[in-house]
Amino acid sequence: MAIQIFGTSKSFDTKKAERYFSERRIPFQKVDLKEKGISKGELESIILSLAKREGSRALAVELLADKKGKDYASFAYLDDSEKEDKLLENPMLLAQPICRNGKTDATVGYAPDVWAMWN
């Protein structure tokens, strides 16, 4: 199992996700969005995984955006075709945490019910 947690050290939900996996002794890799950002391949993998569950790529991209963030206004009115590039350009627009289990499963936000099925 290769769990990755994308988030920042200031995100309360990211800390909760780290604690969830730590308490269950499930190894994970933390990727700090502020320091490293997210690669195009990682974002693509997450979008495909979410789209499979949500039903469409556009819904998956919308789900990834932090609607409470201060920069959301710069994202909300973009064309669907521009939104993915904007997320790559400014990873702080991403909702946190994003947890990924390999290349097939991903969640946005605190989702212990889904993570429990990953074991």
N, C-alpha and C positions, 0 to 999 in steps of 0.2 A: 504494500500500500504506500503510495507516494502522495501524502497530503501537503498541499501548499496553501498558506494563508497570506493573502494580499491585504495589506492594511498599513496603518501607521501606529506608532507607539502611543499617540494621544487618543486614539479611537477606543472608546469604552467597549463597544461590541467586538472589536478585534481582540482586546484583552480577554474578554469572555470566551471567545473561540479558542484562543491559546490555552486558557485554563481548562476548557472542556477536553481538549485532546491530551493535555498534560496529565490530568486526573485519571484518564483511562490508559495512560502509558502508550499512547499512539504517537509515533514519531511524526513530526511535521517540519516543514521548512517555512520560515517566515520571510516574506518579501516585503520590504518597506517601500511603499509607493512613493514616499517623499524622497527617498534616497535613490532608488533604482528605477522607479516607474514600472511600466509593464511593456513587454515586447509585443510586436504585432502578432507573432505566432501564438503567444499566450492568450492574448485578447481574443483572437480568432477561435481558439480551442474552447474558451469559456463561452463565447457567444454561441457556437454550435451546440454545446452541451445544454445551455439554457433554452435555445430555440427548439431543441428536441422536446423539452418538457413544456415550454410555453406555447408552442405551436407556430411561432413565426420569428424570424430574425429581428424584425423591427421591435417587437415586444421585448425580446431579449436585450436589445441595446437600451431601450427605455428603462428596463429593470436595473441595468447596471449604473444608471445615472443617479447621483445623490440629489434627490429633489429638495432636500433641506439645506444643501450647501449654498454658500454665498455666490458661487460662480454658475449656478444652475441656469440663471437667466440667459447667459451667453450660449447655453446648450439647447434650451427648450425650443427656440424658434428656428433652429437649423433644419435644413432638408435632411431626410433620413440618410441620404448618401454621404452627408458631411459629418454625421454624428460620431461614427466610429473613429474618424480621423481626429476629431476634437477630443475624444477620450484618450487617444494615444498621445496627443499633444499635451494634454493637461490631465494627468492621472488623478489629480486631487478632485476631479469631477466624479470619480467612481464611488459608488456606495461601498461601505466597508462593514465587515470583512467580505472578501470574495474567497471562498474556500474551494479548492479544486482537488479532486481525487483522480489522479492520472489524467488522461485526456478525455474521459467519458462522462464524468460527473462534476457538476459545479453548483455552488449555491451563492446567493448574495444575501448578506445580513446574517444575523444569528439564527441558525437553523439546526438545532440539536436533533430534531425528529428525523431529518434527512441524514445527518451524519451518523446516527445510530444504525442506519441501514447499510452504511459503508463497511461495517466490520465484518 
